Amino acid sequence: MDRKRTLFLIEVAVCAALAYLLDLVSGFIFSRLWPQGGNVSIAMVPVILMAIRWGLKGGLLTGFLFGLLQIAIGMPQVYHPVQGFIDYFLAFTVVGSAGIFSKQIKESFQQGNKKRQISLITAATFIGGGLRFLAHFFTGWIFFGSYAPKGTPAVLYSIVYNATYMVPSIILSIIFVYLVIQSSPRRML
């Protein structure tokens, strides 16, 4: 196995584990606020950093392993196999979709274009976080709609419930991804 491939696999494993630990800490802090799961977290940051550094392959693999860790050693809330697959494997894997902006983000740092850096990191994080939100929204609507207050449509309940933790998580992730890359762009990119 060549050196670059070994480095890739090590970084994927370390970032997936870091994402899991960040989410675990947030889960303990916010566990009472979202009884059906979810919390405000910067756990997407390592996945997005891998997506930017290594492209789609790095991001998707890191997200998938993060979801696998959630199922294997986390505190998953699985009520149906389809819900478990979507909420853990699919939702965390698609965060790695931020990798579609990898090349453009690297170029913006090489050019020193701060405005473009911020807009591309925002777009990448919004795509990854937005796709994760859609996965959680779908399972919330289909599998957790019965928790909606009387008279509240399940669709609306799922949008509001998931937005209360996903929107702050996406905003925090944008800030942290930018700060981490900005602190050492040569090493991060």
N, C-alpha and C positions, 0 to 999 in steps of 0.2 A: 504494500500500500504506500502510495507516495505521500510526501510531507503535507501537501496542500489538502488532500482528502482526509488525512488524519486530523489536521487542524480543524477542518470543517466539522467532522463528527464530534470532536471534543467540544467545540463551541456550541453546537446544537444541543448536546447533552447538558452542558453547564447552563446555557440560557433557558432551557426547558425547566431545569431544576430551580433556577433562580425565579422564574415566573411562578412556579408552584409555591415556593416559599413566600414570595410577595403576596400571593393570593391567600395563602394560609394565614398570614398575619392580619390582612384586611378582614378575612372571614371571622377571626376571633373578635376583632374590634366592632364589626358591624352586624354580627350574627342575629341580633334581635330586631334589627330594622327591616330586613327582608326575609320573612319566614319561609318563603318558597324558594329561597336561594338568591344569590347575587350579592354583590357588595361593591362599594367604591374602592377601586384598586388600581395600582400601576403595574399589574401583572402582565399587561399587554406589551409593556416597554421592551423587555428582552426579546420577545417574539418579533416585534417591529424592527428592532435593531438588527436582528439576524436577517430579516427580510431585506433591509436596506443594504446590509453588508454583503450578503450572498445571493440576493435575488429571491425569486419565488420559491425555488427549491429549498433554500435555507429557512425561509419564513414558514412555509407550509409544513415542513418536517418538524421544526421547533414547536409550532402550534399543535401539531398532532401529538407529539410526545408530551406536551403540557397537558393536553386533554387526557391522555393515557395515564399520566401521573395522578390526575384528579380522580379518575376511576379506581386506580390500583391502590393508592395510599391516602387519598383524600377523604372527604366526607360527602360523597356524591348523594344527590337526592334523585334517585332513579325510581320512577313509578311505572314506567313502561319501557320496553327495550328501544322503541323508536325514539321516545323522548330522551332517553339516556344517550343514544347515539348522536342525536342532533345537539343536545345541550352540552355535551362534553367533546366528542370527537369532531363533529362538524364545526361547531361554534368556535372552538379554539384554533382549529386548523385554518379556517378562513381569515383569521387575523393576519396570517402570513401573506395574504393577498397584497399587503402593503408593498411587497417586493416588486410589483409592477412599476413602481417609481424608482427603483434602485439606481438605474443608470443615470436618470435625470438628476437625482439628488447628489450623486457623486460628482457629476459635471458641475452642478451649481456650487459645490464646495471648492472644486478646482478653480472655478472662475471667480470665487469670492463674492458671489451675488447673494447677499443676506436675504433680500426680499424674496428671491426665488427659492432659497433654502427653506425659509419659513413656510411659504405657500406649498411647496412640494411635500414637506414633512407633514403639514396639516392635511393635505389631500391623501397621502399614503395612510396616515393614522385614521383618518375619517373613513376611508374605504375598508380597512381591516376591522376597525371597531364597528362601523356601520353594518357590515356583513354579519359580524358576531351578534349585534343587536337584532338583526332580522331573524337569525336562528333562534335566539331566546324568545323573541316576540311570537314566532310561530308556535313553539312548544307551550308558551304561556297561554296563548289563545286556545289551542286545541286541548292541552292536558291540564291546565290550571285555571281555566275559565270559571270553574265551579266555585273558586274562592272569591270571585268578584262580589262586591256588595250588591244586595238586592236592587234590581232595576238598572244595574250598570252592565252594558254589553261586554262580553268577554274580550272582544277586540280592543275596545277602549281601555279596559282594565289591564290588558297585557301591554299595550303601548305605554301607558302611564307607569305601571309597575317597573317595567324594564328600563324605561327612560330615566327613572329616578336614580339609578346607579350607573347606567351605561353612559349617559351624557357627561356626568362629572369624570368618569373613568377615561373617556376619550379626550376630554380637555386636559386632564392631568398628564395623560400619556403624550400628547402633543408637546407639552412643555418639557417633560422629562427627556423625551427622545431628542429634542432639539438641544437641550443643555448638555446631554451626554455626548452627542456627536460634536457639538461646538467646543467642548472641553479638550478634545483630542481627535480632530478629524482624520489625521493620518493613520492612527491606530484603529479607529472605528470604521473607516471606509477602506 
